Amino acid sequence: MPIVLTSLSIVLAEFPDHGDTIRRLFRENETFRTLCGDYRQCSVALKYWNQSDSDDGLARIEEYAALLKDLKAEILQTLEGCK
């Protein structure tokens, strides 16, 4: 049975030093929950394209890697702003 990772668990794993802040924001802030959901979806898409042998694979990998980097920066900026 595959393990299904939630957006919260993925963000907690990515930013382990911010666990309390992540849990609080996830519980209280709809915008942050959406950001975490976007991060999860992008992570899943990047994993898919990394395993694909499609002609579009390399372009999609670059696209999703850049998007994931931007989302990570946005999450970190939000977390740093809550200190």
For each residue, the residues with C-beta under 8 A, 3 or more apart:
1:
2:
3:
4:
5: 9 10 40
6: 9 10 40
7: 10 11 33 36 37 39 40
8: 11 12 22 23 26 36
9: 5 6 12 13
10: 5 6 7 13 14 36 39 40 43
11: 7 8 14 15 22 26 36 39 40 75
12: 8 9 15 16 19 22 23
13: 9 10 16
14: 10 11 39 72 75
15: 11 12 18 19 22 75 76 79
16: 12 13 19
17:
18: 15 21 22 79
19: 12 15 16 22 23
20: 23 24
21: 18 24 25 79 82 83
22: 8 11 12 15 18 19 25 26 79
23: 8 12 19 20 26 27
24: 20 21 27 28 82
25: 21 22 28 29 32 78 79 82
26: 8 11 22 23 29 32 33 36
27: 23 24
28: 24 25
29: 25 26 32 33
30: 33 34
31: 34 35
32: 25 26 29 35 36 78
33: 7 26 29 30 36 37
34: 30 31 37 38
35: 31 32 38 39 71 74 75 78
36: 7 8 10 11 26 32 33 39 40 75
37: 7 33 34 40 41
38: 34 35 41 42 71
39: 7 10 11 14 35 36 42 43 68 71 72 75
40: 5 6 7 10 11 36 37 43 44
41: 37 38 44 45
42: 38 39 45 46 64 67 68 71
43: 10 39 40 46 47 68
44: 40 41 47 48
45: 41 42 48 49 60 64
46: 42 43 49 50 61 64 65 68
47: 43 44 50 51
48: 44 45 51 52
49: 45 46 52 54 57 60 61 64
50: 46 47 61
51: 47 48
52: 48 49 57 60
53: 57
54: 49 57 60
55:
56: 59 60
57: 49 52 53 54 60 61
58: 61 62
59: 56 62 63
60: 45 49 52 54 56 57 63 64
61: 46 49 50 57 58 64 65
62: 58 59 65 66
63: 59 60 66 67
64: 42 45 46 49 60 61 67 68
65: 46 61 62 68 69
66: 62 63 69 70
67: 42 63 64 70 71
68: 39 42 43 46 64 65 71 72
69: 65 66 72 73
70: 66 67 73 74
71: 35 38 39 42 67 68 74 75
72: 14 39 68 69 75 76
73: 69 70 76 77
74: 35 70 71 77 78
75: 11 14 15 35 36 39 71 72 78 79
76: 15 72 73 79 80
77: 73 74 80 81
78: 25 32 35 74 75 81 82
79: 15 18 21 22 25 75 76 82 83
80: 76 77 83
81: 77 78
82: 21 24 25 78 79
83: 21 79 80
